[in-house]
Amino acid sequence: MKLVNYFSFLKELALNPEKSLRIHFSLILVYTSYCSIYYLNHHADFEILFTLSGIKLFCFILGFQFLATLLLNTFQSNKTKAGYLFIVFSSFLLLNLAGFLVYATEFLNKYLTFYLRIRDLLIAFLLVLAFLSFILKSKFDNTIRIFNTFLAVLIIGNIGRVTISGRIVTEKGPLRDNENETTRIPYSDDGVNKYAKQNILLILLDEYSSWDELENYQESNEEPNDLRNFLDSAGFTVKTSHTLKNSTINSLNMIFNRNSNLSFRDESHENASKELKESAVINSLHEKGYKFKNFSFFNIGNHESFYSWQGPYSYNEFELLLSLSIYPMVLSSLKEDSASNAGYNREVEKQSLEYLKNLGPNENIFVYVHFLFPHGPFYLENEFSYLERNLDNYITFWNFCNKKIVNYLKSVPDLNTYKIIITGDHGFRSDRRIDPSYTITAFYNFDNDEIERISTVQDIGSLLLSQ
């Protein structure tokens, strides 16, 4: 194999860059296409691309592209060409097709007899790309030209779509002052005692529909509602509650920033994550002497998530920058079972119970426990076999999860010493017959007048502020 002198190549690159780099800028185009997709989806946060993290990432891509170009011109072999094609194709997959992998996995699981994980599908696609790179190495120049043209069209198309949608938003005009208004329940700090307060336990059941919404679709021979029976017998006050937001992060943001000056009009995950991190409710409880323990995958009130599973939710600049890529899934794959929710739910149950068992009464502790059920996928390893996402299967999984939460509550030592709130964030969102705005909220050891003032899920924030 003939080796080209490095200095000769660098000299040619300096004197004739157009010729030397004629087809060797695909990685830069791949990254630019990701930036255009980010701009399309989050143009309000586009400045993140120009932060220190964004500049570092661009410099890394630029350096990697230069190294790849150097190797291509130094080792002019089919293996080098195949390797470059694989890097370019896989970079496009990892940066731009994360959403496709999620939807493809959900679609295939409808027909497979086993549960397919996203990481398994990713490995399969990478193997296919490796095979294609090997096949196309003999047509390297044409392949790169076609791929670069595709990327250029994608970039121009995305920027054009943002321009058109921007004009539409401008023509509609800004939101009126009374649009998306939220009600605020007043609370008082009178008589606040910073010592010997009852511990508070808030348990959130993700995507939990109200009993009233589901009763017309339950089978006549359906097993009894274990959770409802347990809560009634234990003395909980249970009510159907309405949520102002049908997305988890926005619903939580309105709870943990209740009675703040935020408008909640920007519902992007990035904005909600930032606001949730600065939670006004948690800050207020701190001032009143409460400590906060966070068993969720959100950063709430500058209390980090206890588990690396974060799905679509990002927090720092680098995570925000790569929030549309495969990066969040790579972090998730570091935890066992994180491709489903099974590992997360198992850790929530295990670690929160261990923590609660070591708590004494009246320690001024606010504990937040976020279960990712009955949210899909309808699957818990070794406990519940995978079912397709539809209303009938949701109800089956919903009943199973009712048993899970009853067993969890029975395992909490001295349960009757806590002030307890159990709530959904929203209901089932995948069937038009079910209104996802309705869920249930249960209260224990709260005064009746406090409970009567709760009309929405988000009013829980006001209840917490009044403690």
VOGU-3710 file (C-alpha; in Angstrom, 3 decimals, decimal comma):
1> mklvnyfsfl> 0,000/0,000/0,000  1,397/3,342/-1,080  1,828/5,929/1,667  1,542/9,625/0,920  3,934/11,879/2,741  2,052/13,793/5,456  3,881/17,033/4,759  3,121/16,782/1,061  -0,543/16,401/1,822  -0,552/19,322/4,268
11> kelalnpeks> 1,204/21,465/1,665  -1,389/20,479/-0,966  -4,174/21,183/1,530  -2,805/24,669/2,164  -2,196/25,502/-1,502  -5,243/23,859/-3,029  -7,948/23,291/-0,385  -10,775/23,046/-2,944  -9,181/20,016/-4,556  -8,008/18,402/-1,326
21> lrihfslilv> -11,332/18,810/0,463  -13,587/18,321/-2,533  -15,674/15,599/-0,954  -14,344/15,442/2,594  -16,689/17,641/4,612  -19,544/15,207/5,191  -19,179/15,145/8,973  -19,499/18,923/9,114  -22,634/18,667/6,978  -24,026/15,955/9,270
31> ytsycsiyyl> -23,550/18,208/12,292  -24,984/21,190/10,408  -28,049/19,090/9,532  -28,485/18,296/13,242  -28,236/22,010/14,029  -30,940/22,717/11,427  -33,199/20,075/12,995  -32,557/21,596/16,428  -33,369/25,010/14,973  -36,579/23,606/13,504
41> nhhadfeilf> -37,742/22,094/16,791  -36,322/24,567/19,313  -35,626/27,796/17,449  -36,351/29,776/20,624  -33,315/28,086/22,234  -31,108/28,213/19,139  -28,491/30,270/20,991  -27,452/27,077/22,835  -25,470/26,205/19,674  -23,248/29,223/20,292
51> tlsgiklfcf> -22,542/28,604/23,976  -19,188/27,264/25,147  -20,553/23,703/24,922  -21,766/24,324/21,379  -18,417/25,798/20,312  -16,522/22,882/21,876  -18,715/20,358/20,066  -18,277/22,150/16,739  -14,483/22,276/17,214  -14,506/18,554/17,978
61> ilgfqflatl> -16,466/17,834/14,786  -14,135/20,100/12,814  -11,037/18,398/14,211  -12,463/14,952/13,615  -13,326/15,899/10,041  -9,760/17,115/9,453  -8,350/13,881/10,903  -10,649/11,797/8,702  -9,619/13,832/5,642  -5,957/13,350/6,530
71> llntfqsnkt> -6,401/9,593/6,828  -8,344/9,367/3,568  -5,623/11,158/1,670  -2,819/9,312/3,432  -4,159/5,775/3,244  -5,979/5,648/-0,062  -7,455/2,192/0,455  -10,904/0,643/0,256  -10,802/-0,103/3,994  -10,242/3,569/4,794
81> kagylfivfs> -13,070/4,579/2,473  -15,418/2,014/3,999  -14,474/3,229/7,484  -15,144/6,854/6,546  -18,539/5,958/5,051  -19,465/4,071/8,212  -18,468/7,024/10,421  -20,504/9,451/8,298  -23,601/7,210/8,093  -23,541/6,253/11,771
91> sflllnlagf> -23,019/9,901/12,813  -26,160/10,829/10,907  -28,047/7,984/12,599  -26,856/8,890/16,094  -27,486/12,619/15,733  -30,608/12,846/13,584  -32,570/9,601/13,818  -33,099/9,090/17,563  -36,834/9,739/17,213  -37,052/7,263/14,346
101> lvyateflnk> -35,446/4,565/16,510  -38,025/5,154/19,258  -41,009/4,939/16,894  -39,542/1,966/15,020  -39,037/0,100/18,291  -42,615/0,755/19,410  -43,941/-0,345/16,005  -41,936/-3,592/15,920  -42,919/-4,499/19,485  -46,533/-4,673/18,336
111> yltfylrird> -45,698/-7,739/16,242  -42,723/-9,376/17,968  -43,110/-12,159/20,511  -40,245/-10,724/22,588  -39,563/-7,227/23,882  -37,202/-5,294/21,609  -35,090/-2,629/23,262  -33,999/0,556/21,533  -30,343/-0,308/22,019  -30,890/-3,660/20,274
121> lliafllvla> -32,394/-1,925/17,252  -29,538/0,604/17,268  -26,948/-2,183/17,142  -28,853/-3,804/14,253  -28,869/-0,531/12,302  -25,151/-0,006/12,917  -24,441/-3,490/11,542  -26,528/-2,700/8,450  -24,642/0,570/7,981  -21,324/-1,265/8,287
131> flsfilkskf> -22,435/-3,668/5,558  -23,600/-0,811/3,298  -20,308/1,022/3,832  -18,402/-2,085/2,764  -20,558/-2,491/-0,356  -20,392/1,191/-1,362  -16,661/1,674/-0,842  -16,017/0,968/-4,542  -18,367/3,874/-5,424  -17,011/6,144/-2,733
141> dntirifntf> -17,008/9,434/-4,660  -20,545/9,106/-5,995  -21,874/7,902/-2,631  -20,400/10,882/-0,790  -21,662/13,344/-3,416  -25,201/11,952/-3,198  -25,131/11,926/0,609  -23,757/15,478/0,792  -26,469/16,665/-1,601  -29,113/15,004/0,569
151> lavliignig> -27,717/16,734/3,662  -27,636/20,123/1,912  -31,286/19,744/0,847  -32,223/18,695/4,399  -30,495/21,735/5,903  -32,072/24,190/3,451  -35,495/22,571/3,899  -35,363/22,786/7,705  -34,293/26,426/7,672  -37,045/27,165/5,159
161> rvtisgrivt> -39,665/25,481/7,325  -38,617/27,583/10,328  -38,842/30,736/8,220  -42,349/29,855/7,016  -43,585/28,830/10,480  -42,042/32,004/11,920  -44,071/34,109/9,515  -47,237/32,261/10,488  -46,611/32,893/14,201  -45,880/36,559/13,502
171> ekgplrdnen> -49,071/36,962/11,464  -51,130/35,445/14,285  -49,687/37,977/16,698  -48,598/37,547/20,312  -50,625/35,826/22,983  -53,163/37,972/24,767  -52,587/38,610/28,431  -55,452/36,362/29,500  -54,485/33,386/27,336  -53,250/30,297/29,174
181> ettripysdd> -53,935/31,964/32,493  -53,575/29,869/35,612  -55,550/30,322/38,791  -53,631/30,943/41,978  -54,751/29,838/45,389  -53,570/32,166/48,163  -51,653/30,697/51,042  -50,539/32,093/54,357  -47,342/31,790/56,353  -49,140/32,775/59,566
191> gvnkyakqni> -48,195/30,582/62,448  -45,547/28,647/60,529  -43,588/26,402/62,855  -40,187/25,414/61,502  -39,818/22,610/64,014  -41,432/19,197/64,442  -43,394/19,273/61,210  -45,048/16,147/59,851  -43,126/14,514/57,032  -44,774/14,923/53,629
201> llilldeyss> -44,892/12,144/51,041  -45,917/13,026/47,465  -46,335/10,022/45,152  -46,910/10,675/41,463  -48,311/7,966/39,158  -47,369/8,874/35,607  -50,249/8,816/33,065  -52,817/7,603/35,599  -56,390/8,018/34,313  -59,237/8,644/36,729
211> wdelenyqes> -61,540/5,835/37,748  -64,518/7,720/36,319  -62,868/7,929/32,892  -62,183/4,197/32,756  -65,271/2,690/34,375  -67,274/2,555/31,134  -64,528/0,519/29,462  -63,815/-1,957/32,239  -64,935/-5,506/31,596  -67,941/-6,553/33,681
221> neepndlrnf> -65,886/-9,312/35,269  -62,870/-7,042/35,821  -61,082/-7,530/39,132  -61,849/-4,929/41,830  -59,855/-1,712/42,070  -57,329/-2,614/44,759  -55,961/0,911/45,097  -59,373/2,495/45,487  -60,406/-0,058/48,103  -57,158/0,399/50,030
231> ldsagftvkt> -57,336/4,194/50,033  -60,967/4,157/51,187  -60,256/1,709/54,004  -57,135/3,605/55,112  -59,011/6,879/55,462  -57,712/8,772/52,421  -59,837/11,479/50,824  -59,936/10,738/47,097  -61,187/13,034/44,360  -61,143/13,167/40,584
241> shtlknstin> -58,864/16,026/39,622  -58,290/17,994/36,463  -54,808/18,769/35,126  -53,984/21,983/33,301  -51,162/20,307/31,364  -51,183/16,931/29,628  -47,404/16,636/29,479  -45,487/15,328/32,491  -42,761/17,938/32,702  -45,160/20,849/32,187
251> slnmifnrns> -47,636/19,442/34,714  -44,835/19,086/37,283  -43,456/22,512/36,478  -46,804/24,094/37,352  -46,942/22,118/40,618  -43,430/22,949/41,785  -43,592/26,574/40,645  -47,123/27,303/41,889  -47,900/30,891/42,884  -44,725/32,072/41,132
261> nlsfrdeshe> -44,551/34,795/38,511  -43,980/32,328/35,665  -46,443/32,383/32,748  -45,947/28,695/31,738  -46,552/29,689/28,108  -43,278/28,260/26,842  -43,938/24,510/27,067  -40,650/23,330/25,554  -38,907/20,634/27,560  -35,808/22,801/27,767
271> naskelkesa> -37,632/25,756/29,306  -39,674/23,598/31,698  -36,485/21,834/32,837  -34,826/25,161/33,613  -37,852/26,419/35,567  -38,288/23,120/37,423  -34,654/23,274/38,488  -35,359/26,613/40,206  -38,574/25,413/41,885  -40,261/28,172/43,890
281> vinslhekgy> -42,156/25,602/45,988  -38,998/23,736/47,036  -37,247/27,009/47,840  -40,203/28,070/49,991  -40,269/24,745/51,844  -36,529/25,045/52,491  -37,109/28,433/54,068  -39,743/26,869/56,332  -37,317/24,231/57,556  -38,155/21,323/55,261
291> kfknfsffni> -35,553/19,109/53,650  -36,345/17,691/50,209  -35,626/14,163/48,969  -36,074/13,630/45,235  -36,856/10,150/43,888  -37,451/11,071/40,255  -35,553/11,526/37,004  -35,994/15,318/37,133  -33,784/17,970/38,656  -36,202/19,742/41,002
301> gnhesfyswq> -35,212/22,748/43,075  -31,514/22,077/42,361  -31,892/18,555/43,760  -30,433/16,229/41,151  -32,399/13,264/39,817  -31,489/10,097/41,705  -31,442/8,003/38,521  -29,660/8,658/35,207  -32,727/7,702/33,159  -33,911/11,003/31,736
311> gpysynefel> -35,733/10,218/28,506  -36,267/13,430/26,606  -35,529/15,732/29,510  -32,220/17,606/29,571  -30,666/19,913/32,107  -27,158/21,269/31,414  -25,941/22,996/28,238  -24,376/19,896/26,725  -27,452/17,750/27,399  -29,701/20,463/25,977
321> llslsiypmv> -27,519/20,702/22,895  -27,728/16,959/22,232  -31,283/16,457/23,496  -32,551/15,433/20,029  -29,738/12,946/19,454  -29,127/9,424/20,690  -27,097/10,825/23,618  -29,916/10,668/26,232  -30,540/7,028/25,276  -26,835/6,239/25,654
331> lsslkedsas> -26,973/7,596/29,194  -30,059/5,499/29,826  -28,404/2,351/28,517  -25,820/2,624/31,292  -28,605/1,497/33,644  -30,040/-1,996/33,382  -33,565/-2,153/31,914  -33,654/1,577/31,266  -34,816/1,060/27,671  -38,085/0,164/29,305
341> nagynrevek> -39,223/1,773/32,544  -38,746/-1,415/34,550  -35,284/-0,630/35,930  -36,285/2,879/36,882  -39,461/1,793/38,686  -37,611/-0,957/40,498  -34,980/1,500/41,757  -37,623/4,058/42,796  -39,410/1,436/44,839  -36,276/-0,020/46,393
351> qsleylknlg> -34,404/3,163/47,240  -37,379/5,208/48,409  -38,547/2,437/50,754  -35,032/2,119/52,202  -34,997/5,865/52,793  -38,495/5,942/54,351  -37,655/3,051/56,684  -34,899/5,144/58,236  -37,088/8,217/58,779  -38,618/9,080/62,094
361> pnenifvyvh> -41,866/11,037/62,446  -41,840/14,835/62,301  -38,355/15,220/60,802  -39,370/18,056/58,461  -38,799/15,936/55,337  -40,628/16,297/52,019  -40,212/13,139/49,927  -41,165/13,097/46,252  -41,582/9,664/44,616  -42,266/9,516/40,873
371> flfphgpfyl> -43,392/6,146/39,465  -43,352/5,686/35,687  -46,498/3,607/35,654  -49,086/3,032/34,318  -47,212/5,032/31,655  -46,163/2,874/28,708  -44,505/0,713/27,658  -46,877/-1,729/29,313  -44,126/-3,966/30,568  -42,242/-4,806/33,762
381> enefsylern> -39,552/-7,432/33,455  -40,355/-10,707/35,242  -43,664/-9,207/36,397  -45,746/-8,088/33,423  -45,283/-9,250/29,818  -45,204/-6,629/27,083  -48,569/-5,532/25,678  -49,344/-3,279/22,714  -50,366/0,279/23,544  -54,157/0,483/23,360
391> ldnyitfwnf> -56,994/1,201/25,788  -57,779/-2,409/26,718  -54,154/-3,170/27,485  -53,767/0,118/29,330  -56,631/-0,876/31,642  -55,014/-4,282/32,222  -51,683/-2,641/33,069  -53,473/0,053/35,112  -55,068/-2,652/37,304  -51,692/-4,355/37,710
401> cnkkivnylk> -50,104/-1,050/38,756  -52,883/-0,479/41,311  -51,711/-3,645/43,074  -48,098/-2,457/42,867  -48,811/0,859/44,544  -50,942/-0,786/47,270  -48,046/-3,119/48,094  -45,722/-0,127/48,119  -47,923/1,823/50,538  -48,227/-1,203/52,819
411> svpdlntyki> -44,424/-1,380/52,911  -43,987/2,211/54,137  -43,305/2,073/57,905  -45,609/4,206/60,046  -47,590/5,327/57,023  -50,149/7,056/59,237  -47,531/9,535/60,511  -47,112/11,182/57,078  -49,053/13,818/55,260  -49,585/11,985/51,975
421> iitgdhgfrs> -50,578/13,072/48,485  -51,016/10,513/45,710  -51,755/11,901/42,260  -51,461/11,387/38,545  -49,915/14,045/36,349  -52,371/13,388/33,500  -54,424/10,506/32,134  -54,090/8,083/29,217  -53,257/10,021/26,055  -53,547/7,399/23,318
431> drridpsyti> -57,297/6,956/22,902  -59,831/9,645/22,004  -62,478/8,049/24,209  -60,427/8,938/27,288  -59,934/12,535/28,371  -56,277/12,761/29,474  -57,042/15,878/31,504  -58,584/13,808/34,310  -56,743/11,778/36,909  -57,157/11,102/40,648
441> tafynfdnde> -55,656/12,770/43,701  -55,747/11,262/47,189  -54,984/13,050/50,482  -54,149/11,779/53,944  -53,723/13,780/57,169  -54,724/17,066/55,545  -57,551/19,272/56,830  -60,814/19,198/54,878  -60,657/22,918/54,141  -57,199/22,445/52,598
451> ieristvqdi> -58,474/19,607/50,401  -61,573/21,517/49,324  -59,419/24,247/47,824  -57,766/21,733/45,481  -59,493/21,768/42,080  -56,561/20,925/39,777  -53,471/18,754/40,013  -51,370/21,903/39,898  -53,068/23,226/43,049  -51,007/20,658/44,943
461> gslllsq> -48,228/23,257/44,735  -50,361/25,697/46,709  -51,116/22,986/49,266  -47,389/22,372/49,715  -46,746/26,091/50,087  -49,283/26,290/52,922  -47,496/23,675/55,062
//
